[in-house]
Amino acid sequence: MTESTPASSASAKPAKTTSAADPKIAMGWLHTAKFLTTAPELKHLPRLEVPEIAFVGRSNAGKSTCINTLTQQHRLAYASKTPGRTQSINLFTLGKQGVTDAVLADLPGYGYAAVPKEAKYRWQQVMGNYLQTRDNLKAVVLLCDPRLGLTELDEILLDVIRPRVEEGLKFLVLLTKSDKLNKTEAAKALQIVKLQAGGGDVKLFSALKKQGIDEVAQHLWDWAHPPEKAEKPKKADADGETGGEAAD
């Protein structure tokens, strides 16, 4: 069951702002994350106008740990002891002074063998529909274990979002648990996944070593606070004057 949310918060339009040059601004913003609702099906998701950033990945990819590390909250995203058990989309609001300017979406982990086939198929449909139709979805963060690289399921997910990426959807691949690799292994994994990702940004990430946190926080901030587009200059008429009201 979804929680009701005041129109002044979760449905608020993004505040006009510029890029956060100081990582502390982005990290402070992420620390404001609060649980909004959980939705077992798309019809239970509230309609929102603010930018939404989805975190996706295989079970055991470290998705919940990543979200908790970025928001500096130990128990914001729930990490089930049984991989694949969590089968709902969880939303978290972001924004200072009680005004929501973005939402994080934590999607269920996929690919865990012990999950019944019926549940797997249902969630493939739900996730596919979410990624293809969620209007306010602005970016996708795909997490994967660098020791495995992008699996077939990860590549299927990238194929699903590719049409939207071509229309401007942002996506980032995070190689989690990078502390388990030495420098040579990490560099090789990074190179391979960059080729597989086909245009998306790829970063090494380690919650244990605090690697990549500032960079990812900056990405999230920038996606949620795109710079305002400058107005196009008015065309001059035949006399060389720009359009507008005539001077007195």
C-alpha positions, -999 to 999 in steps of 0.1 A, spaced: 0 0 0 14 34 -9 17 62 14 0 95 7 24 124 1 16 161 2 16 178 -32 41 203 -19 67 176 -14 70 146 -37 51 162 -65 70 194 -64 88 206 -95 126 205 -94 142 236 -80 161 258 -105 197 254 -97 232 249 -112 257 221 -109 272 215 -75 309 221 -79 316 211 -43 310 173 -37 299 182 -2 267 198 -17 258 166 -36 265 144 -6 245 167 18 216 165 -7 218 127 -8 217 126 30 182 140 29 169 108 14 136 95 30 114 65 23 84 74 2 66 42 -7 69 7 -19 50 -6 -49 46 -43 -59 32 -32 -93 35 -2 -115 -1 9 -109 8 15 -72 36 40 -81 26 76 -75 28 99 -105 56 124 -99 70 154 -118 105 154 -102 134 135 -119 136 98 -109 168 79 -109 166 41 -109 191 17 -94 190 -18 -110 212 -49 -109 215 -86 -103 209 -99 -68 241 -97 -47 254 -69 -69 255 -46 -38 226 -23 -48 212 -17 -13 247 -12 1 254 13 -26 223 33 -19 229 33 18 265 44 13 256 73 -10 228 85 14 250 79 45 221 59 60 227 24 72 192 10 68 175 32 42 175 5 15 167 -29 29 192 -56 21 174 -90 24 194 -119 38 178 -140 11 187 -126 -24 158 -122 -47 132 -120 -20 126 -83 -23 101 -79 -51 88 -43 -49 100 -10 -63 110 13 -34 110 50 -38 130 75 -17 126 113 -19 155 138 -20 154 174 -12 163 201 13 139 222 35 111 197 29 109 203 -8 114 172 -29 135 178 -61 143 142 -71 134 105 -63 156 74 -61 140 42 -72 154 9 -59 143 -19 -82 143 -56 -72 175 -76 -79 172 -101 -107 188 -133 -117 187 -152 -85 183 -189 -92 162 -198 -62 134 -174 -72 104 -193 -88 102 -189 -126 67 -173 -123 81 -146 -101 111 -140 -124 88 -137 -154 65 -113 -136 93 -91 -125 109 -91 -160 76 -77 -172 73 -51 -144 109 -39 -147 107 -38 -185 75 -17 -184 89 6 -157 121 13 -176 102 18 -209 72 38 -197 80 57 -164 76 93 -176 98 110 -151 127 85 -153 158 105 -161 186 81 -154 195 45 -147 224 32 -125 232 -4 -133 253 -22 -107 274 -52 -114 301 -73 -98 333 -66 -118 344 -102 -113 314 -113 -134 311 -83 -157 279 -76 -176 259 -108 -177 233 -117 -203 205 -103 -181 224 -71 -177 228 -68 -215 190 -75 -219 183 -46 -195 206 -23 -215 188 -33 -247 155 -24 -230 166 11 -221 186 18 -253 157 35 -272 153 59 -242 190 64 -239 190 76 -275 163 101 -265 184 114 -236 180 90 -207 213 89 -188 229 57 -176 258 48 -154 274 14 -148 289 9 -114 314 -19 -108 307 -25 -72 330 -44 -47 360 -31 -67 381 -34 -35 382 -71 -42 403 -64 -74 439 -53 -76 448 -24 -99 455 -45 -130 422 -65 -126 402 -33 -119 416 -16 -150 409 -46 -172 373 -49 -158 367 -12 -164 379 -15 -200 358 -46 -208 326 -32 -194 331 2 -212 331 -18 -244 300 -38 -234 281 -7 -221 281 9 -255 282 46 -246 273 47 -209 297 60 -183 314 33 -162 329 38 -127 346 17 -101 327 17 -68 336 4 -33 315 10 -2 342 -5 19 371 17 5 348 47 -2 359 46 -38 338 65 -64 313 79 -39 319 116 -46 318 110 -84 286 91 -83 270 117 -60 280 144 -85 263 124 -113 231 121 -94 230 157 -85 237 168 -120 210 145 -134 184 158 -109 195 195 -115 201 200 -152 213 235 -161 186 257 -175 187 260 -213 197 295 -225 170 313 -245 177 314 -282 185 349 -295 156 364 -315 161 366 -352 167 400 -368 143 413 -394 152 427 -428 162 460 -412 186 443 -388 164 449 -357 153 421 -335 117 412 -329 98 427 -300 79 458 -291 87 489 -311 106 517 -293 87 548 -285 
